[in-house]
Amino acid sequence: MRIHRPHGLARGRVGSAVTSTHHRLPRLAAALAAGLSLLACASSGFDGQVYRGEGMTFRVGPVPSTWRRVEVDQSLVAFRDDDAQATVAVNGRCGQDGDDVPLTALTAHLFLHFTERRMLDQQRIPMDGREALRTELVAKLDGVPKHFTVVVLKKDGCVYDFLHITDGNASGEQEEFQRFVRGFATLS
């Protein structure tokens, strides 16, 4: 006589069904973890308000309708405003120079390859419970003058750089950029 055993039940004592299920739990947990990992990878990137990836998650302020998303090397999120001839970029990195390098040095490092740098304004501002450094300057890259507004923030071992770059005076765009930056917050 053959006894039909449901899938996963072992031969022997009645308690072996519990043991068999118990042995499947690690495989089930591993499969669930792999599935969750795939979901996390699928959700990396920028959804219009929140960036997930690169070991960090953060929110930014409102993105104006005139800004279109573009891909820029070494930027997590970047936009181009064609009407204003402006580019906005957000860079971030964790575990590198986040603890022991001052904000002024981190800002200066952004402009190492530029010439004829002229600082217009620099001030410390509150941002996401920390102090950030906002710098406005003009500089030339390959002889082409650019106007920059840069905000650098260090938080939880990460450094975040926010850049607003135009060919000329950026006064009309500053408020939109400032709202975008003011809305920044790290998320767990």
N, C-alpha and C positions, 0 to 999 in steps of 0.2 A: 504494500500500500504506500502511495506517495502522498506526502503532506505538502500542500502549497504554502510556502512562506512568503509573506509580503517582502518586497525589495528592502534590503538592508537588515533583515533579521537573521541572526546567526543560528546555526544548529546548536542544540544543547539546551541548557536550562532556560527557564522563563526570564531570568534576570539578564540573559545575554542580549535581549532586545534593547535594554537600556544601555548596555555596554556598546552595542553596535551604533546606536544613535549617538552616544557620547563620542565615539571615534570619528563620526562624520562631522561633529560640530567644528573642529578646527578647520576642516576643509571648507565648510560653509562660511565660517568667519573669514577665511582667506579669500574666498570668492566674493563675499560682500565687500571686503576691504579693497579688492581690485576694482570692483564696480564703482565704489565711492571714489577711488583714485581717478578712474576714467571720467567720472562726473566732474571732479575737481579740475581736471585738465580741460575738459570741454567748457568749463565755465571761466577759464582764464581769459584775460583780455579786458576790454573796456566796453561797458554796456551803455555808455552815454552819461553816466553819473559815477559809477564805481569801477575801479580797476582792480583786477585780481590776477596775481601771478608774480613771478620773480621773488617769491618768498615774502610778498607784502600785499596788503589789501588796503585801499584808501578810496575816499570819496572826494570829489571836487565840486566846486560851485557850479552854477548854471552855465551851460555852454550856449553862447549866443547863436541865433539862427544863421548869422552870416559866416560862422566858422564851419568849415568843412574838414572832415577827418582826413589826414594824410599820414603816410608812413615815412618816418624820418629815422635814419640810423642812430642808434644809441639813445632813443627816446621811447619811453613807455607809452606815451600818448602825445599826439601832435595834431595841430589844426592849422589851416591856412584861411585867412580872410583876404580874398582876392581884391575886394573893393578898397580895403585899407592897406593893401600890400604888406600884411603883417603875418608873422608866423608865431604860434604859441606852442611851446613844448614843455613836457613834464618828464624829468629824468629821475630815477631813483636807484639806489643801490644799498645793500645791507652788508654789514660785516667788513666794510672797507672804510677806513678813515673816519668813521662816524663818531668815535669817542674822543680822540685826542687832537684833532685838527680844528682850529678855530674857524668860525664862520667867515671871517675876513679872508683867511687863506683859501678856504674852499671856493669862495667867490672869485678871488684873483686867479685861481687855477683855471676857471672857465674861459679866461681871456688871454691865456699864454700865447696863442698864435695870432693875436690881433696887434695892430700897430696904432700909434697916435690915439691912445686911450685917454679920454678926458671924463673924469667923474663929474656928474651933474648933481647927484644927491645920494646919500647913504644914510639909512636909519634902521634901528632895531624896531621890530614890530612884534606884537603877540600873535601866535599862530598855533592852533591846536594844543593849547596848554603849554607851549614852549616859546622861546624867543627865536625869531627868524631875522635874517638880515636882508633888507630890501635895498638894491643898488640900481641906480639909473646912470647910464653912461653912454657916450658915443665912442666908437672905435672903428678902425678900418680892417677889413679882411681882404687881402689881395688888392689893396688900394680902393676898395669900395666902402664908403662910409655906411655905418648901420647905427641905429638907435636901439639900445637894450634896456629893458627893465628886467631885473633878475631877483628872485626871492630864493634864498637858501635856508633850509630848515634841517636840523639834526633831531631825530627822535627815535628812541628805542634801538639804537645801533644802526639806524638807517640815515641816509642823507637824501634829501629831496631838493631838486632844482626846478624852479619854474621860470621859464624864459618867455619874454615878449620881445620880438625882433621886428623892426620896421626899417624901411629905407630912409625915412625922414622923421619928422616930429610925430610922436605917438600920443599927443595929448588927448585926442578924441577917443582913443582906444583904451586908455588907462583905466577908466571906470569898469569896463567890461572885464578886463584882465584882473583887476583888483577883486571884483565879485567872485570870479572863478577861483582865485587863490584863497580868498577869505572862507570859501566853502570847504576847504580842504580839511579832512579829518582821517586819521588812521582808523582802521576797523580791524576787529579780531577775526 
